[in-house]
Amino acid sequence: MSVTTVEAIGAGADPHHLRATEHEGPAPKRIVTGFGFWIFLLSDIVMFSCFFASYSVLVGQTADGPGAAELFDQRNVAIETILLLLSSFTCGMASIAADMRNALWFQIAMAVTAVLGAGFLVLEAREFIDLVGRGDGPSRSAFLSAFFTLVGCHGMHVSAGILWLLTMMAQVVAKGFRADIQRRILCFALFWHALDIIWVAVFSVVYLMGTAA
């Protein structure tokens, strides 16, 4: 205990308050980085909110063409959803392995996450190719333009996430679990889980509500 602290206690100050004050200072970089990345994610969510609003307005504008009930394959979408939700679980396992500095399990969990994400993209690409092949591309109607924009934008984010994931795997191999690498893994995990949340909204609003209508 410092002389200043002893004098302050002698003057009647609360020692518990003094101990709390002694530890005050700037937040750890990990917390600051996570908070800053959450701000970025919120801006991304605002963008998706605009796409959802546009889709909700244009969902009935089919130009006498097919609607959601005629176009969407619920079985295919269910498999996509399962793959993406499982990838969120394996991403969480990778984060735990990174915190424990277990390189083997980190690489395994990240590899499984990449495979599940790639499987999701393959099914989504097949759906898009099938729609375009039948003449139901984004130029067919305002409804399909909104659909391709919303779902395609999410798919682009998943593609970027997989590239980021592979980069993190390579960085761990080359540099280990340094503090800056740990912060990047945290940001990636936040990004990937946010994509899962957005997909749940897409699945509910676009596919479930669309086919029900």
C-alpha positions as CSV (number, residue, x, y, z in Angstrom):
1,M,0.0,0.0,0.0
2,S,1.4,3.4,-1.0
3,V,2.1,6.2,1.5
4,T,-0.6,8.3,-0.2
5,T,-3.2,5.5,0.3
6,V,-2.3,5.2,4.0
7,E,-2.6,9.0,4.4
8,A,-6.0,8.9,2.6
9,I,-7.3,6.1,4.9
10,G,-6.1,8.0,7.9
11,A,-8.1,10.9,6.7
12,G,-11.3,8.8,6.7
13,A,-11.5,7.7,3.0
14,D,-13.1,4.3,2.2
15,P,-10.3,1.8,1.5
16,H,-12.5,-0.2,-0.9
17,H,-13.1,2.8,-3.0
18,L,-9.4,3.6,-3.0
19,R,-8.5,0.1,-4.2
20,A,-11.1,0.4,-7.0
21,T,-9.7,3.8,-8.0
22,E,-6.1,2.6,-8.1
23,H,-7.0,0.0,-10.8
24,E,-8.9,2.5,-13.0
25,G,-7.4,3.1,-16.4
26,P,-7.9,2.5,-20.1
27,A,-9.9,-0.6,-21.1
28,P,-7.9,-3.6,-22.5
29,K,-7.4,-3.6,-26.2
30,R,-9.5,-6.7,-26.6
31,I,-12.6,-4.9,-25.1
32,V,-12.0,-1.8,-27.2
33,T,-11.6,-3.8,-30.4
34,G,-14.7,-5.8,-29.7
35,F,-16.7,-2.7,-29.0
36,G,-15.5,-1.0,-32.1
37,F,-16.3,-4.0,-34.3
38,W,-19.8,-4.1,-32.8
39,I,-20.3,-0.6,-34.1
40,F,-19.3,-1.8,-37.6
41,L,-21.7,-4.7,-37.3
42,L,-24.5,-2.4,-36.3
43,S,-23.9,-0.4,-39.5
44,D,-24.0,-3.6,-41.5
45,I,-27.3,-4.5,-39.8
46,V,-28.7,-1.1,-40.7
47,M,-27.9,-1.9,-44.4
48,F,-29.6,-5.3,-44.2
49,S,-32.6,-3.6,-42.5
50,C,-33.0,-1.4,-45.6
51,F,-32.9,-4.5,-47.8
52,F,-35.5,-6.2,-45.6
53,A,-37.7,-3.1,-45.8
54,S,-37.4,-3.0,-49.6
55,Y,-38.2,-6.7,-49.9
56,S,-41.3,-6.2,-47.7
57,V,-42.5,-3.5,-49.9
58,L,-41.8,-5.3,-53.2
59,V,-42.7,-8.9,-52.2
60,G,-46.1,-8.6,-54.0
61,Q,-44.8,-6.9,-57.1
62,T,-44.4,-10.1,-59.2
63,A,-45.3,-8.6,-62.5
64,D,-47.8,-11.5,-63.1
65,G,-44.9,-13.9,-62.6
66,P,-44.3,-16.6,-60.0
67,G,-44.2,-15.7,-56.3
68,A,-42.4,-17.1,-53.4
69,A,-44.6,-20.1,-52.9
70,E,-44.0,-21.2,-56.5
71,L,-40.2,-20.6,-56.5
72,F,-38.7,-21.6,-53.2
73,D,-37.7,-25.1,-52.2
74,Q,-38.2,-25.4,-48.4
75,R,-36.1,-28.6,-48.2
76,N,-33.1,-26.9,-49.8
77,V,-33.5,-23.8,-47.5
78,A,-33.8,-26.0,-44.4
79,I,-30.5,-27.7,-45.3
80,E,-28.9,-24.3,-45.8
81,T,-30.1,-23.2,-42.4
82,I,-28.8,-26.3,-40.6
83,L,-25.4,-25.9,-42.2
84,L,-25.1,-22.3,-41.2
85,L,-26.3,-22.9,-37.6
86,L,-23.9,-25.8,-37.2
87,S,-21.1,-23.5,-38.5
88,S,-21.9,-21.0,-35.8
89,F,-21.4,-23.8,-33.2
90,T,-18.1,-24.9,-34.6
91,C,-17.0,-21.2,-34.8
92,G,-17.8,-21.0,-31.1
93,M,-15.7,-24.1,-30.5
94,A,-12.8,-22.5,-32.4
95,S,-13.0,-19.4,-30.2
96,I,-12.8,-21.5,-27.1
97,A,-9.8,-23.4,-28.5
98,A,-8.1,-20.0,-29.3
99,D,-8.7,-18.8,-25.7
100,M,-7.1,-22.1,-24.5
101,R,-4.3,-21.7,-27.1
102,N,-5.0,-25.1,-28.5
103,A,-3.8,-24.8,-32.1
104,L,-5.0,-28.3,-33.2
105,W,-8.6,-28.0,-32.1
106,F,-8.7,-24.4,-33.3
107,Q,-7.6,-25.5,-36.8
108,I,-10.1,-28.4,-36.8
109,A,-13.0,-26.3,-35.7
110,M,-12.2,-23.5,-38.2
111,A,-11.8,-26.0,-41.0
112,V,-15.2,-27.6,-40.2
113,T,-16.7,-24.1,-40.1
114,A,-15.3,-23.3,-43.5
115,V,-16.7,-26.6,-45.0
116,L,-20.1,-25.9,-43.6
117,G,-20.1,-22.3,-44.9
118,A,-18.9,-23.5,-48.3
119,G,-21.8,-26.1,-48.3
120,F,-24.2,-23.3,-47.6
121,L,-22.8,-21.2,-50.5
122,V,-23.0,-24.2,-52.9
123,L,-26.7,-24.7,-52.1
124,E,-27.5,-21.0,-52.4
125,A,-25.6,-20.8,-55.7
126,R,-27.5,-23.8,-57.0
127,E,-30.8,-22.1,-56.1
128,F,-29.8,-18.9,-57.9
129,I,-28.6,-20.8,-61.0
130,D,-31.9,-22.8,-61.1
131,L,-34.0,-19.6,-60.8
132,V,-32.1,-17.8,-63.6
133,G,-32.2,-20.9,-65.8
134,R,-36.0,-20.9,-65.6
135,G,-36.1,-17.3,-66.5
136,D,-36.8,-16.1,-63.0
137,G,-33.7,-13.9,-62.6
138,P,-33.5,-10.6,-60.8
139,S,-34.8,-8.7,-63.9
140,R,-38.0,-10.8,-64.0
141,S,-39.9,-8.7,-61.4
142,A,-39.4,-6.2,-58.6
143,F,-40.0,-9.0,-56.1
144,L,-37.1,-11.1,-57.6
145,S,-34.8,-8.1,-57.7
146,A,-35.4,-7.5,-54.0
147,F,-35.0,-11.2,-53.3
148,F,-31.7,-11.6,-55.2
149,T,-30.3,-8.4,-53.6
150,L,-31.1,-9.4,-50.0
151,V,-30.1,-13.1,-50.2
152,G,-27.2,-12.4,-52.5
153,C,-25.8,-9.7,-50.2
154,H,-25.9,-12.2,-47.3
155,G,-24.1,-14.8,-49.5
156,M,-21.4,-12.3,-50.3
157,H,-20.8,-11.7,-46.6
158,V,-20.5,-15.5,-46.0
159,S,-18.0,-15.7,-48.9
160,A,-16.0,-12.8,-47.3
161,G,-16.2,-14.6,-43.9
162,I,-14.8,-17.8,-45.3
163,L,-11.8,-15.9,-46.8
164,W,-11.3,-14.2,-43.5
165,L,-11.5,-17.6,-41.7
166,L,-8.8,-19.1,-44.0
167,T,-6.6,-16.0,-43.4
168,M,-6.9,-16.5,-39.6
169,M,-6.0,-20.2,-39.9
170,A,-2.9,-19.2,-41.8
171,Q,-2.0,-16.5,-39.3
172,V,-2.2,-18.8,-36.3
173,V,0.1,-21.3,-38.1
174,A,2.6,-18.5,-38.9
175,K,2.4,-16.4,-35.8
176,G,0.6,-18.4,-33.1
177,F,-1.9,-16.9,-30.7
178,R,-0.5,-13.5,-30.3
179,A,-2.6,-10.8,-28.7
180,D,-3.4,-9.1,-32.0
181,I,-4.3,-12.5,-33.6
182,Q,-6.7,-13.2,-30.6
183,R,-8.4,-9.9,-31.2
184,R,-8.9,-10.7,-34.9
185,I,-10.3,-14.1,-34.0
186,L,-12.8,-12.3,-31.7
187,C,-13.9,-10.0,-34.5
188,F,-14.3,-12.9,-36.9
189,A,-16.4,-14.8,-34.4
190,L,-18.7,-11.7,-33.9
191,F,-19.0,-11.3,-37.7
192,W,-19.9,-15.0,-38.3
193,H,-22.5,-15.1,-35.5
194,A,-24.0,-11.9,-36.8
195,L,-24.4,-13.5,-40.3
196,D,-26.2,-16.4,-38.6
197,I,-28.6,-14.0,-36.9
198,I,-29.3,-12.2,-40.2
199,W,-29.9,-15.6,-42.0
200,V,-32.5,-16.5,-39.3
201,A,-34.3,-13.3,-40.2
202,V,-34.0,-14.1,-44.0
203,F,-35.2,-17.6,-43.4
204,S,-38.2,-16.4,-41.4
205,V,-39.2,-13.4,-43.5
206,V,-38.3,-14.5,-47.1
207,Y,-38.8,-18.2,-47.1
208,L,-41.3,-19.1,-44.3
209,M,-43.6,-16.1,-44.6
210,G,-43.2,-16.1,-48.4
211,T,-44.3,-19.7,-48.9
212,A,-47.0,-19.4,-46.3
213,A,-48.5,-16.4,-48.2
